[in-house]
């Protein structure tokens, strides 16, 4: 038997998140009652208490089981469930009850489906538009194996923000994200950015897996080369012993330096910090970009 991977002790700046906050249980029970999954729970996000207390969540469609087994992720890998045609309706119900004006939808990766699950994203976007045409809709998608048909469906549906995470530096892909392609993810973002559909593109990067400064800055440059508009940079935290261990805890001031360097390269908005995740404070951060478009 292989030895269990040890989990390092958290530094002081990562110990101030209270997972139980006033009001979070109401949101949790609402989502449970509607039989909706959230990446907040499935990925064991450290911000769940804060976000649920603020009556917001990132909906995770297409089931709880992922067809890939990335070593950084807490989402369960296994045989996925059938696509639920009523899921978009339940998301609309949750949006109505929570009073959301900015909706974030992500999914497990569904390499088993011919369309990669893209049609379910489209159904969700269309149902939300029918419910409220003023809603801001942000989606965080898998790579759809770079299938042009799947990406074209998404583009035609025109979410306000298209997010696809690059996750880590290319030098670590074989260990962190072996079933994906760094260049493939860049191509996905480029295809959406060049579509002329006026969709804001966004990506996210985890730090603390063994990358170095120059590799990080090269990812920034690569993302700007494909006209990525927004960037999130956060600390990787080992969700369970079976996942990759943390190699380094990045200090808050270092995150701030990376934010300034990313903005200098031309990103329209950057969120960077130990607790930052792809959808953390998504509405507030996106306002920086929307306001630029209005000026």
N, C-alpha and C positions, 0 to 999 in steps of 0.2 A: 504493500500500500504506500502511495506517495504521501509525504508529510503535508499537513494542512498549511495553507498559506497564512502567515501571521498578519495581524492587523495592527498597524502602528497607532500610537496614542496621538490624539488630535492636539494641535497647538491651540493656544488661548484664543486666537481670533476666529477659530471655527467652533467654539463651544457656546455661542450665544443664541442658538436657534432653539426655541421651545416648540416641540412637536405638538403640544396640546395648548391651543389658544382659544380664548372665548369666541364662540360662534362657529368653530370649525366642525363640530359634531353635526350641526344643522345641515351644512353643505354635504358632509360625508353621507348622512342618512338620505338626503334627497337623491344623490347620485346612485346610492345603493338601491333605493326604491324604484328608480327608473332603469335599473340594470345596465348602468353605463360604467365603462372602465375609464380610468384616468391614468396617465403616465405618472402622475404625482404619486399614486399608490404603487403601481406595478414596478416603477423604477426606483422606489424608495427615496424620493426626492427629499432633501433636508428642509426644503421650504414649504412642505405641505401644510403645516400648521398655519403659517402666515397667509398663504394663498387661500386656503379653505376659509379662514376667518374673514378674509376680504371678499368672500363669495365669488371666487373665481377658480377655475381648474382647466387643465389641458385634457380635452377628451381624447381617448385612445380608441380608435375604431378597429374593426376587423378581428375582434377577439382578444384573448389574453396570451395566446401562444404564438411565438415567433418562429419562422422557419430557419432563421440563422441563430448562431450561438456566439455572438461577439463577447470577448473575454472581459470587457469593462461593464457590461450591461446586466441589470438585475431582472429584466423581463424574462419570463420562462420560455425556454425553447422546447418545441415539441410539435406534435400533430395538431394543426390549427382547426378551429371550428368552422362550420359553414358560414358564409356571409349572411348577415341578418338584414333583410330588406327594410325592417322597421327601425333600425338603429338611427338613421337620420331624423326620423320623427321624434324619437326620444331625446335627441340632442336639442332639437328646437324647443321641446318642452322644458328641458333643463335651462336653456338660455333664457326663456321667458320667465321662469320662476326665480332665477338668479339675477335677472335684470341686466344681463351682460350687453355691452356695446361693442366689445372686441372679443371675438371668439377664436380660440386656438384649437385646431384639430390635428392630431398626429395618428400614427398607426404602428402596429407591429409590421415587420416585413413579411410579405406574403408571396414568396417565390413560387408557391404552388398554384397560384391563380394565373390564368393566361394574360390578364390585364394588370397583374401585380397589385390589384386592389384599387387601381386608379378610378374605376367607375364609382366605387363607394365614396371616395373623396368628392367626386363630381356631384353625386346625389346629395351629399351633405351640404355642399356649397349652394346648390340650386334650392334646396329646401330652406336654408337660412335666408337666401335672397328673397324667396317668396314670403317668408315671415316678416322680414324687415330689410328693405332695400338699403337702409342707411348703416347697417351693421358693417364693421370692419372684420374681415375674415382672413385669418392667418392659418396656413397649413404647414405642417412639418412632416415631410414625406421621406420614405425610403428612396433608394435610387432607381426602383423599377427596372433594375438591370439595364439601365440606360435605354429602355425601349422608347422609341420615338412616338409610337402610337399612344402609349400611356401618358407621356409628357404633353402631347398635343391635346389630349382630352382635358388635362388640368389647365393648360393655357387658355383653351376656349372657354372654360368655366370662369376664368379670371378671378381668382382669389386676390385680395388686396396685397397680401404678402406670401411669398413662396419661400419656405425655409427648408434647406437641406444641409445637414451638418457634415462638415469635413472631418470632425472629431479629433484627429491627431495629425502629426506630421507624417509625411510619406515613409520616412525611415522606420516608423513603428507599426505600419499597417499589417505586416505579416504576423505580428504578435497581438495587436490590439483589435484589428478589424480584418481578419484574414479572408473573409468571404466578400469583401468589397474592394473597390479600386479607387485610389486617390484621384487619378486622372479621370476616371469615370464620374466621380462626384463633381469634379470641376466642370465636366461636359454637361452634366445635368443643370447646374446653375447657369452655365453659359447659354444653354438652349432657351431657358426661360427668360434670361436677361435680354437676349437678342430677338425675342418674339414680337416686339412692337405692341404688346398687349398692356403695357404700362403697369406691369406687376413688379412690386418691390421684391428684391431678392435678399436673402439672409442666410447666414451660416453660423456654425458654432464650433468652438475648439475647447478641448479639455487640456489642462496643464497638470504636470506632476507625474507623468508616466515615463519620464526618462528623456524627454526632448531637451534640446538646448536652445539658447537664445536665437542664434542665426537660423535654425530650422523653423522656429516660430515666425520670425520676421519674413522668411521665404513664403510661408503659408499665407501671411497677410498679402504679400505681393502677388501671389498666384490667384488669390480670391479677387483682388482688385483687377487683375488682368482679364478676368471673366465678368467684370462689372458687378460684382457682389456689392450691395448697398449697405447692408447692416451686418454687424458681427457681435457675437457674444463670446466671452472668454471666461471660463470658470475653472475651479479646482476639481480635479478628479478625486472622488472619494470611493474607496472600496466598499461596495454595497453588501458583500457577503464574502466569507472565507474562500469560496470557490472562484471568486473573481481576482483579477490582477491586483497585486499589492501597490500601494502608493509608493512612488520612488522619491517624491519630494513634495513638501508643502510650500506653496508659493506665498510669499508675504503680500499683504494688501498693497503696500507701496509699489511692489513690482508689477502687480496687476494695473495699477494706475499708470505706470510708465508704458506698459504695453498698450493701454487705451490711447494714450497721447500719440504714440507712434502709429497706431492704426488710423487714427483720425487724420494724422498728417499725410497718410497715403491716399486719403480721399473717401474713406467710408463716411456715409452720411450720419450714422449713429453707431456707437459702440457701448456695450455694457460689459464691464470687466470687474471681477472681484471673486473672492473665495466662494461665495454662495451663489454666484450667477449661474443660471441654467438657461437652456435654449428659449424657454417661454417665461422666464421669471420677469415680472413687471412688463410683460409684452406690450400692453396697451400704452403705458407711460413712455416706454422707449420708442415705440413706433410713432408717437406724436411728434417726436423730433424730426422725423422724415416727412410726415404728412404736412407739417407746418412749413417745411422748406418748399414743398410743392405748391403751397398756397401763396407764398411770398413772391 
